[in-house]
Amino acid sequence: AYPENRTHYLNILHASWPAGLVLGGIVGWTLDDKFQWDWKWQLALYLVPTVIYGLMFFGQKYPKSEASEKGMSIGDMFKDVGLLGGLVICYLLAMFFAGMLTPILAESFIPENATPQAIEEGAAKAASVSKWIGYGIGFVLLAVIGVITKFSIGSVLLFVLFITHAMVGAVELGTDGWIQNITGNLFTSESGKWLFIWTSAIMFALRFCAEWIETKLKLSPVALLFVCSVLAFIGLQLAGGMTTLMVAFGALGLYAIGKTFFWPTMLAVASDRFPRTGAVAISIMGGIGMMSAGLIGSPGLGYLKDRYAGQDLQEADAALYAEYKAEKPSYFLNLASTEATGLDGGKLGEVQGKLADARGILAAGEVPPLDPASLEGLSDEEKKAAQDKQAAKEAIAATLKEAGVLQEGGTKDMTLALKALSPAEAQVQASSIVGDRKTLKADSLIPLTMALIYIGLIIYFKSIGGYKPVRIDEAHSISEGEALKTGEG
């Protein structure tokens, strides 16, 4: 819709994403921390904007892209994507289908009343079969792309952009999915939510400034992406060593500035340089980013947390590690060479739940009595669970009082909550935090890699006369190299 100013308008369009994160974070903090709403009701709130958007779009017509106005076929639009770009999206789709089919096929491969060994063997067989089915689906889809593009290889530049956008999805959305858990573990759950709102608010505000940066600071979209990658790398490195909430606001604020322009500006670059793909290339890029976040980013961060936390506890206390280690190892991308055994989620959750209760008790200065009205309508089992929870909190309060840290009226020093843990539990929590810190530092290598790619792109564009949008009537050839011969560069 805006071929002359794509970077500006795509950033404004994508300001709605962090706006939703800010609003959702505030609503979640209010309904969860303050009113203790059931998570199902909180999740159902997404239906409200869905209905609103549905009503807004009734009777509206989408504007046509340049390619559509020129009457280009879907095959023409896919030619710049070609087999190279198809490899990226089809590989991710193969991973997606493999993950979706594994639990379905497991029901067939695992008999009823199976032994633990039979369950493990059945699950492994289901995963193996699902993987090959996924590869088969991916190959068929790649063949379809080949047919409709007459087996065009595609643009190497667009292939590089697709790979880079997979990294964008992993470092932006993948990290966003974990950052509340990590900061909540380092500080408090409430602090984690406020940090998440803070970073999202920065993104929302800055996405209206892309045009100013491009025109006043004279940064091309690729140069802007390079600067953002460096800032994101520094921010995540600093976040890996944060010890106070103020440092966390600074470090994650820097990371937020860095990640602000990644997604929309990457789409703008693809649209600027490959106008004849219409909405095809940027739609594929969006899908690559989303699937990378779900299939590589979030699972990758989880794997790193398992690896680093398990290693630290094993080095600190081998016997304690044997007690708390997970039953099954973790793998990255199902590669056997990446095997690592982290901490048992249930046992670690008990330690962190105890710590969270201790923080709440310290903040209030007491354990509020159990309201008999809250037990009405509950089953006997649910009543017993509520009473046991209350007894556990009272035991924690007694431990804090004995340690001399429970003050009437409450305290803001949440580090005192560690006094509620036993030495073994404190060590488990410490190893978990080490895992969080090392995970953030490892995550920073993604924007560092992106920065190197952007340097290469800056050099490339400089060699062809500088970065500039390409008009569709100039884009006669498939590859960037061929396009130079027709005057595109």
N, C-alpha and C positions, 0 to 999 in steps of 0.2 A: 504493500500500500504506500510505502514511502521509500522509493528506490534511491533517492538522493540523500537520505539521512537515516539509514537503517540502524546504526549504532545507537543514536539518540532514542529513537522510538521503541526499539526492542528492549532497551534498558528500562524505559518508562513502563512498558507493558509488563516486564518481569518484576517491577516494584511491587506488584500485587502479591508475589510469593512471600517476601519477608513481611509485608503488611499482615498477611494471614498468620504468619508465625508469631508476630507480636501479639495480635489479638488472641490467637489460640493459646499462647503462653500465659497471658493475663487471665483468660477465662479458666484455663487449666489450674493455675495457681489458686484462683479464688474457689473454684468448685471442688478441687482435690484437697488442698491444704487447709482451707478454711471451713468448707461445708461438707467435706468427705462424701461427695457424690459418688455413686457407683460408676465404674469406668465405662459401663455399657451406655449409660445415659450421656456421659461426656462424649463418647465416640459418636453417638447418634446426632450430635449437634451439627455435624457436617451436612446433614440433610437440609438445614435452614438455608445456607447460601446456595445449595444445589437447586432448590426450588426457586430462589430469587433469580439465579442466572437463567434458569429455564424460561421464566416469564420474560426476562429482558431480551432473550434471543428470539422469541416468537415474532415472526414477520420480518426478521432481519435478513439481509443478503450479504454474504461475504464478498469483499472486493476480489477481483481476479488478479493473479500475479502477472508479471510481465510475460512469462512463458505461456500462460493460458491465453492472454490477449493475442499472442502471436500464433495461436492455434497449434502449439506443439503437442505431439502425442506423448503418452506416458513412457514409451520407449525412448524418445528423444530426451525427456527429462531425466531418465535413469542413466543415460550414457556417461555422464561425468562421474556418477557413482560407480558404475561398472562392476567388474568382478572383484577389484581390490576393495572397494567400499562394501560390496556384498559380503566379502569374507568376514569383515568386522561384525556386521549386524547379524549374519547367519551363525557365527560362532556363539555370540551372546544368546541368540534364540535357542541354539542347541543346548546351552547350559540351562536356560529357563525351562525348556520342556523336560530335560533330564531331571531337574529338581522337582518339577510338578508331578512327574510320573512315578518317581521313586516310592513315595508313601502309598500310592495306589497299587503298584505292583507288589509291594511288600505284603499286602493282605493275601495275595495268591501264593507267595513263596514261603510264608510263615504259617505252618499248620496250627490248629488250636491245641492248647495245652503243650506247646513246644518247650523244649528245654532251653536254658539260656544260650547254649552253644548253637542249637538249631535256629534260634531267633537271630543270632549274630550272623550265621551263615546265610539265612534267608534274606536278611537285610542287605548283606554284601552282594548277593546275587541280584536282588532287585535294583540296587544302585548301578551294577554293571550293565544289566539289560537296558535300564533307563538311559544310561549314558550313550549306548550305541543307537538306541531309538532316536535320541536327541540329535546325534550326529547325522543320522539318516534324514531327519526332517530338515536339518540345516543344509545338507547337500542338495536336497530337492529344491529348497527355496533359492539356493545359489544358482542352480541350473535354470530356474525360472527367470532369475535376473539376467542370466547369460542369454537366454532365448529372446527376451523382450529388448535387450540392448544389442542383439546380434554379436554377442560375446565380446563386447567392448571391454578393454582392460580397465578403463576409467582413469581418473586423474590421480597422480601420485600426491599432489598437494591436498586434494580432498581426502584421500586415504590418511594422510598425516593428521589432518584436522579431526577426522573421526577417532583416531587413536588418542589424540590429545583430549578430545571431549569425553572419552571414557575415563581419563584421569580426572577431568573436571567433576564428573559425576561421583567418582570415588572420594575425592578430597572434600567436595562441598556437601553433597547430600549424605554420603557415607559418614562423614565426620559429624554432621548435624544430628544424625541418628544416635550418635554415641556421646556427644559432648555433655548432655545433661546428666547422663549416668556417671561419666568420669568426674565432672566438677561436683556433682552431688556426693560422690564418694570422697573427694578431696576435702570438701567443705560440708555443706548441708544440702538436703534436697531442695529447700527453698532457695538457697544461694545459687544452685545449679539452674533453677528456672529463671532467676533474675539475670544471670549471665547469658542465658539463651535469648531472653527478650532484648538484652542490651546489644548483642551482636546482630540480631535481626533488625533492630531499629536503625543501626548504622547502615546496614544494607539498604533498607527502605529509603533513607534520606539521600544516600549517595547515588542511587540509580537515577536520580533526576539531574545529575551533574555530568553525565557522560559527554554531552555536547560541549559544555564549558571546558572540560578537560581536553577534548579534541581540538577545539578552535582556539582557546586561550593559551593552553600549555603546549599546543602543537604536537600532541602525541597521536600517532596513528593508532588504529585499533590494535594492531599487533604489538606496538610499543607499550600501549596501555596494559595489555595482557602480560607482557614481560614484567613490568613494574609490579603488577598485582601478584604475580607468582613469587617474586622476591619478598614482598611484604607478607604473604601467606606463609612462606617458609620461615621467616624470622619470627612471626607471631606464634606458630606452632612450636618452634624451638623454645621460645620463652615460656609458653604454656606448659611445656614438659617439666619446667623447673619451678612453677609457681607454688608459693607457700602461704601467701596471704590473699585475701579477697581483693585487695586493691591491685596487687600485681596481676591477679587473674583478669580483672576488668581491663587493665592495660594491654596485657598479652593477647587476650581474645578479641579485644577491640582492634588491635593491629591485624590480627588474622581476619577479622570481619571486613576491614577495609580492603584487604587483599582479595578475598573471595567475591566481593561485591559484583565485579564486572565480568567474571569468568563466563558464566552461562550465556547471558544475552549477547555479549560481544563476540563470542565464538560463533553464535548463530549469524551475527551480522557479517563477520568475515566470510563465512561460507556463502551467504546470500549475495554479498558484494562481488565475490570473485566467480561465482557460478550462477548467474541469473537465470540461465535457461533450465536449471533444475526446478525452478518454481519453488513450491513448498516442499518438494520431495526431499532435498538434501537436509534442510533444517529440521524437517519432521523426523528423518532418520537419526540425525544428531541428537535430538531430544530423546528419542527412544534409546539410543546408545548410552546417553548419560544416565537415564533412569535405571536401565538394566544393569549398568556397571555399578551403580550405587547399591542395588539390591543383591547382585550376584558376586561382586568383587569387593566393593568398598566396606560395607557393614560387616560381612563375614570375615574380611581380611583384618579389620580392626579387632573383631572378637577373637580371631585366631592369635593375633599378636598379644592381646591381653592375657589369654590363656598361657601362651608360651613364656612371656616375661614374668608373670606372677608365679607360675609353677617353678620356674628356674630359681627365682629369688627365695621362695620358701624352702626348696630342696637344699639350696646352699646354706641357708640359715639354720635349718633344723630338719634333717632327713626323716626322723621319726614322725615329726609333726606333719611333714609333707605326705608321708605314707597314710596318715589318718585323714587328711583333707583332700587328697588328690582325686580328680574325677575318675569315674569308672572307665570311660572311653577316651582315647586321645583325640585331639583336634588335628585337622589337616587344612592346608590352604589349597583351593582348587582341586581337592581330592588327590593331591600328589603325595605318594608314600614317603618321599624324601623330606617332607615338611612336618612329619609327625611330631606332635608336642602334647604333653599331658598337663592340663591346667588344674585349677582348683574346682572341687565339686560345687556346682551352682547352689544346691540346696543348703549345704553346710556354710558356704560363704554368705548366702542370703540370711541365715540365722544370725551370724555375727554382725552383719551390717544392719539387720533389723533391730538387734539389741542396741547397737550404737545409735541408731535413729531414735529409738525410744528414750535413750539416755539424754540425747540432745533436747528432745521435747520436754523431758522432766526438768532438766537444768534451766531451760528457758522460762518455764512456768514456776519453778521453785517448789513444785509438789506434784503428786499424782492425783488428778481429779477423781473423786469417787465414781464408781460405776452407777449410772443412772438406771434404776429398775425399769423405767419406761422403755429403755432401749432394748430390753430383753423380751418385751411383749411381742408375741407372734413368731418367736423363734422356736425352732425344734429343740429338743433336749440336747442334742449334739452341738448345735450352734450356741446354746446357752452355756454349755460347759466350756466351749472354746473361748467365748467372751470372758468368762470367769477366770479361766487359766491365763488369758492374756493380761487381765487386770492384776492377778497375783504375780505374774512375771514382772510387770512394771513396778509393783510395790517392792519386789526383791531388788530391782535395779536401784530404786530410790534409797533403799536401806544401804546398799553398797556405796552409793555416792555420798550419803550422809556420814557413813563411817569413814570415808576418805576425806571428809571435811570440805567438800566442794559444793554441796547442795545448800543454796542460800535462799532465804525467804524473799520472795519477790522476783526471784530468777536471776540469771546471769547471761551475759552475751558471749562469754568465752566458751565456745563449743569444743575447744581442744580438751577441756576437762572431762568430756564425755568418755574419753578413753579409760578413765578410772573405773568405769563400769565393767570393763572387759578383764578377763583373766589374762595372765601373761601369754598363754598359748593363743587366745583369741586376738590379743593385741598384735602378735607377730603375724598372724594370718591377715589381719587388716593392713598391717604395714607392707606386706608383700603384695597385697592387692593394689595398694597405692603406687608401689614401685612399678607394677605392671601398667597402671594408668599413665604414669609419667613417660615410661619408655615407649608406650604405644603412640603417644602424641609426637614424640621425637621421630619415631619411625614414619609416622604419617606425613611429617614435614618433607620427607624425601620426594613425595609425589609432586608438590609444587616446585621443588628444586629441579626435578626432571623436566617439568613443563617449561620452566624458565630457559633451560638449555634448548628445548625445541623452539621456543619463540625467538631466541637469538638466531638460530638457523633460519627461521622464516624472515626475520628482519634483514639478514644478509642476502637472502634470496630476492626479496622484493627490491632491495637497494640495487642488486645486479641487473634488474630489468626496468630501472627508472623510478622506483618508488611504489609504495602501496597506493592504489586508487581503485574505486569501484569500476566494474566492467559493465558496459551496456550490452543488452542482449543481442543487438544487431552486430556487435563486435565479436561475439563468442561463436565462432564458426567451427572450431575444432574441439576435440575431446580433451586433450591434455594441456596443461599450462605451457609446456614447451612448444607444442604445435600452435597454441594460441598466439605466441609471440610472433610467429611468422605472418599472422594475419593482422598484426598491429594491436592485439588486445592489451599487451603489457604497457 
